[in-house]
């Protein structure tokens, strides 16, 4: 945040906005400082319950906005905290700082690191984010100012991060570099053992197992993404206390909100064993984890594609911090009461919604494959599934047509909901490759719609044999190839839907379309046969 020279206004990042997304038109708000500071001084807020109090604060912060923006963006939930400090404030959560603020001996370690400073850092014991944190810091800043004759420039917030504040942007940036370098100087570099890239088959098995376990425990369908082991994850998997370190609770509010807590250790890819781990976590925290670290395989994220990158970033950072904090007296995470406050805090739910994007539909996060999705009935079905919330793989031999369908979905929903997978549905190798790509991207499958089809009209006595074969290949052989491949996945996960598009011609017959009639009748009978078998 930055305050104006007259001290009347403050420009601050909007809640839930990434720095990279800020520009002149959005991502910030201008607030009048006087009504913001009045929130901290208002003792009547103490009489409200936590939820009512924080909702009132959010409303008053919005009322304090004085700018021309019409986007409705909320100012940062920590605006009143920023208003207490000097003219330029930088709030960060560097991993090198988290190593201390999330360690039981962190305060003593910071005191030693900054010993001899004329203006020592201010250590802020944990307080619930929002109003209570601002009130606590107001008192601590007043005490600090009385002792040192000026406000603190560096504030370490327990289980949170660091605030750096100065009278100019350059001075604030210099302080940030000083904090990072000083904290980094005492951290150990953990050896990262070389890990062989896992086989794609093993990754696919792990994805299906995690997805099944999550569904069995929560009843929720989620895509599963795999992230090959980074240096921190590789070092963590080799750490002798890795399981115990993950047993410690969420480090800070962001890990709880955007990753549902720390990763769950996966010793092997037995869905029942993974499900027991999820159930145990739910019993303790009321949240199923998004992140899973599978022995020898790396990191998996079971969450919306829009949330997955952030959850993966959180998990990578978390394992690094946990290894460092282990050396400083042990991991110091959020208590059960502190987690309950975050779980019920509307402001964090608002930030998560901004990241998550489009709301769910009836088929939210079901993974569907539609053949012939580049045009006609296939395109309409694919768009309809996406509108209902499904993640849709658009398979078509015409990649350009598939991308046109993806563009339609992206305009209405989200680009994350559609993936174009070029596929010749008459080729067993092409179908195999398409499913490998699908499982690599989303980690599972719930719905198959066999909608690809073609026809030509010729009198029976003149019908070219090669055209007859091609029509049966596209209309009938493809249904068998796709359904056989899908069936193996659905049998393993004990759930799934296959929808085969036939025609009235499967019972009746028309002129000059003999192979089309044969193919649609074949689809009808194949569907009955598979229904009886599966």
N, C-alpha and C positions, 0 to 999 in steps of 0.2 A: 504494500500500500504506500501511497505518497500523499502527504498533506500539502495544501496550498500555503503560500507564504504568509497569508493573513491568519492562518490557523482555524479558519471557519469550515473548510471542506476537506474531505479525504476521498481519494480515488482508490478503489480496492477491487481485487479480482472477484468475479461472481462465483457463487457456490457451484461446485461441480464442473467448473470450466478448466480445461487443461490450458497451460500457458501457451502452447502452440496454437490454440484455437482463438486466442484473443486478437482483436483487431480494433480499429477505430469505431466500428459500428456495434460490436458486441463483446461479451466476456468480462465486463467491468461495470461498476456502478459508482456514482458520486454521492456521497452522504454528507449531511450537515453534522458536524462533530458534536455540537452541543446536545442535541437530543440523543445521540448515541451514548455519550458519557452519562446522560441522565438515567439511562437504563441501569447502569451499575449502581447508581446511588439510590435507586428506588427500592426501599426496604419492603414495600408491600408485595413485591414479587416473591419474597421468602415464604409468604403465607400460602402460596399456591402449590398444588402438587406438581411434581417434576414435569409431566406432560403438558399441563395447562401453562406452566411457567415458560417453558421453552417455546411453545406455540405463540404465546404473547410476545416474547422477545423477537421472534421471526417477524411478526406483524409490525412491531415498532421499528425494526431495522428497515423494513420496506417503506414505512411511513417517513423515515429519515432520508430516503433517497431523493435527490434533487438534481435530475438530469433529464435529457430529452429522449431517453431510451424507452421504447414501447414493447420490448421483447419480454418483459415480465421476469427477467433474471433476478434471482435473489442475491443480495450482497453476501459476502462470506459470513459464515456462522460465528466467526471470531472477530467480526468488525469492531465490537466494543473493546476487545483486547487490544487491537491495533490502535484504537483511538487513545489509549493510555500512554503509548510509547512515543519515541521521537518521530521526526517528520518522515523518515524513510524506514520501512519495515520489510524485512524478508523473512518469510516463514518456510522452513524446509524440513524434510524428513530424511536426511542422508543416512545411508547404512552405517557409515563410520560413527555417526552420532547415536544411532539406535543401539549400537553395540554397548553404549554406556547407559543410556536412559532406560534400557530394558535389562539391565544387570542389577543384581541385588547389591553389589558393591560399587555401583556406578557413580553415585554422588562422591564417594571418597576418591575414586579414580579421577574424576573431573577436577576435584580440589587439588590433587597432586599435579595434574597436567597444567593447571593455570596458576600454580602457586607463585607468589611474588608480583602478580598483576596489580597495578594501582587501582583498577576497577575490576574486581573479580566477577566472574559470571554469577548470575543468580540461578540457584537451583529451585525449581518449582515442583513440590510434591504433587502427586496425581490428584486431579479433581475432575469431576464429570465435565465433558466439553460443554461449551456454551456459557450460559450465565454464571454457573458456579465457578468455572475456571477463571472467567474474567474477574469475578469478585475476589477470588483468592489472589490473583496476580495484582489487583489493585492494592490490596493490603501489603503484599510483599514489596511492591515497587515503592510504596510510601515509606516503609521501614528502611529500604535500601537507600532511598533519597535522603532520609534524615541522617543516615550514617555516613554516606559518601558524598553528600551535597550535590548529587546529580542522579539521573535515572540510569538504570543498568543498560548496557549495550548488548549483552549476550545473555539470553535466558534459556536454560536447558529445562525442558518440560518432561518430567518423568512419564514413561510409557507413551511418549508422544513425539517430540522432535525438538527443534531449536528455533528461537526467534533471535534475529540480529537486527539492531536498530541504530540509526545514526542520523546526523544532520544533513547528509548528502548521499546521493546514490553511490558515488565512488567510495566514500568512506564505508558504507554498508557492504559493498562488494569486497573491499579489503578485509573486513571483519569476517565475512563468510569464508574467504580463502584461509584466513588464520585459523578459524575453528576447524575446518576440514583437515588442514595440515597437522594441527596439534593433535586432534583425535586420532588421525591415521597413524601417527608416529609410534604409538604403543600397541598397535594391532598386529597380531601374528598373521603371516601368510600361510594359509593351509595348503598342503600339497594336494594337487589334483591328479589322482591316478588316471592313467589312460583307460578309457572304457571303450570297448569295441562296440561299434554301431550295432544295435539289435536287429535281428532278422525282421523283415516286414510282417511275416506270419506271426511272430511272437507279439509284435506290437498290436496287430489286429485282434489276437486272442485276448490280450490285456484290455483293449478298448471294450470289447463285447462283454467281458467279465465285469468291468467297472460299471458299465451302463446297466447291465442286468442287476447288479447289486444295488445301485442307486434306485432303480425302479422298484425292486422287491421291498426296499425299506421305506421309501418315500411315496411311491406311486407316481413319480414324476419321470417324464421322458426328457432326456438331455443328450445333446451331442457330446462326444468325447474327443478331445484334441490331444495329440502327443507332442511333447517338446523334448527333443534329444537332450541328454544330460549336459548342462553347462558346466563350467569349471566349479562353481559353488555347489551344484547338485552332486557332481561326481565326488567332490571332497566330502560332502555330507554323507553320501551313501557309504563311504569308506570309514566314516567316523565311528568309533566303537560305541558311542552313546547315542547314535542317531535316533533310535526309537524313543529313548527316554526324553530326548530334547524335543521331539514332536509331541510328546505327552503334555508338555507345558502349555498353558492356554495362549490365546491370541495375544500378540505383543502389544497392539495398539488398536484404536478404533478402526483405522483403515483396513487392517488385516481381517478384522471381524466382519466389516461391511462388504468388502469387495472380494474376499476369498472364503468367507464363512469360517474363519479361523485357520489354524495351521494345516499343513498337508497331512494326510493319513498314510502311514507306512503300509506298503503292500508287500508281504513276504513272498506270496505266490499268487497266481491268477485263478484261485478258486473263488467263484462268485459268493458262495456261502460264507467263506471266511472274511471276504471283504465286507459283506453285508453285516456280519457281527461287529466289525470295527466301526462301521457307520452307525449302527444301533448304539454302541457304547458312547460314541461322540454325541449323538443326539440326546442321550440320557443326561450328559453332563452340560451341554451347551444349548440344546434345542435347535442346533443347526447341523445340517449334513455338509461335510467339507466339499469344496469345489476341487481342491488339489489332492492328488495322490502321487506319492513317490514309490515307484515299483522297483524292487531290487533288480539291479542290472539292466533296467530298461529306460529309466529316466522319469520325467515328470508328465503326468496326465492331468488334464483339466476337464471336469464334467460340469459344464455350464454353457449358457448361451454363448454363441460365437462373439457377440459384442462385448461380453464380460471376460472371455477367456484370456486375451492378451494381458489385461490388467491383473487377473487372478494369477497368471503365470509369473508376472513380474513380482507380485507380492510374495509368491512361494519361493522364488529364487532369492529375494532379499531376506526373507524370514529365516531360511536355513543358514545364511551367512551370519546374520545377527545372533542366532541361537548358538552357533559355534563360538563366536567371540564372547558372548555373555556368559557362556559356560566357564570361561577362564576368569571372569570377574565376579565370582561368587554364585553364579547360577542365573538361569533365565528368570526374569521378573515380568510376568504377564498380567493381564487384566484379571481381577478377582471375579467371582461369580456375580456379585452385586454390580460391579462395574460393567460387566458384559450385559446384564439385564437392562441397565440404563441405555446402553448403545442400541440393543435390540428394539427398544421401545421408542427410540428417539426419532421423531418424524424428519428432522433435518438430514440425518444420515440416509434414511429411506429415500428422501428426495434426491440426494446426490447419486445414489445407486440407480435410481430410475433414469436420471439423465444419461448415465453411461449405458444402461441397458437398452434404451430406445423404445421401439414399438412394443405396445402391450401384448399380452398373450391372446390367442384365439382358442377355439374349441380343440384344435389339433396342435396346440403349442408344443414345439420342439419334437413332434413326430417327424421321423425321417422318411421321406417318400421318394420313390423313383417313378418317373413317368416316361415311357417310351413314345417316340413320335411327338416330343414336346415342342418341336419347332413350328408347328402349324396345326390348324384345324382343331379337332376334338382334343388331341393331346395337349395343345397349348391352352385351351379353355380349362381343361382339368387341372393342369399345373398351376395356372393362375388362381383357380378356385381353392386349391389346397393351400397355397401360400396365403391367401386371404384368411383362411381358417387357422393360420399360425404355423403350418408345417414348414419344415426345411425341405426343399424340393430339388432333387437332382434331375436336370433336364437332359435326357439322352435323345440324340438325334444324329443321323448320319450327316445332316447339314448343320455344321457348327454355327454358321452365320445366322441361320433361322433360330437356333437355340439361344443365341445371344440376344436376339430381338425379343424372345419371350422373357429372358432374364431382365432385360431393360424395362419391360412392362411391369414385372414384379417389383423391381427396384423403385420405380416411380410411385407405386402404391404402398409398399411395405418397407423392406430393407434389402440392401444388396447382399447382406449375409444370409438371406433366406433362400437364395437360388444359387446353384452351381451347374454350369454347363459342362457336360461330359460327352464329348463326341463318341459315338458308338455305332458300329454296324451290327445291328441286332441279329443278323443271320450268321454271324461269325462267332464261334465258340471262344476263340482267342480274344476277340474284341470285347465280348461280354465279360470275360474273366478280367481283362484289364480295366474295364469300366468299374467293376465292383471293387477291385483293389483300390482304385482312386477314390471311390465313394467312402469305403471304410477308413482310408487314410485321412479323409477330410472330416467326416462326422462321427466315425466310430460305431456305426450301427445302422439298422434299417427296420422300419415298421410297416411300410406300405409299398406295394408294387402295383402300378397300373400299367397293364399291357395295352397301349393304345395305338402303337405303330401299325400302319396298314397301307395297302396299295391295291389297285385293281386296273384292269384294262378290259375293253369290250371287243370281243371277236366272236363270230359264229363258232360253235363247237368244232365243226368240221374243218375250220381254218385256223383254229387257235394254235399259235406257235408253242411248241413244247417247252422251249427255254423260258418263255413268258409265264407259262403255267407253273414251272418250277420256281421261278422268282416270286410269284405271288404267294405260293404256299410257304416259301422260305420266310418272307417278310411277315405274313399274316399268322402262320401257324408254328413253324419251326422256332421263330423268335420267342413265342410265348412259352414253349417248352424250355428253351435255353435259359431265359430270364427266370422263370419260375423255379427251375431246378436249382439255379444258383442261389436265389433268394431263400428257397426252402431250407437249405442247409443252415443258413443263419437263423431263420425263424424257428426251426426245430430246436436248435441249441438254446435259444433264449425263451422258448416256450410261448411265443406270442408273435403276432403279425397278421397282416391282411393282404391278400392278393386279389386284385380286381382285373378280370379279363374282359375286354370289350369285344363282344360278338356282334350280332346283327339279326334283324328279322329274317335275313336270308339263311340263317342257320336252320330254320324250319321250312321256310318257303323257298321258292326258286324263281329266278328271273331269266330273261333271255340274254344270251351273249356274255354271261358272267360265271361260267361253270367253275373255274378255279376259285373265285371269290366265295361262291356258295360252299364249295368243299371245305375251304379254309375256315369259314365261320362255323360250319357244322362241326369241324374238327375241334375248334376252340371250345364249343359247348360240351362236347364229349370229354375232352381233356380236362376241363374244369371239374366235371363230375368224377372222373377217375381220380384226380388228385385230392378232391374233397373226401372221397372214400378212403384213400390211403393215408392222408395226414389228419 
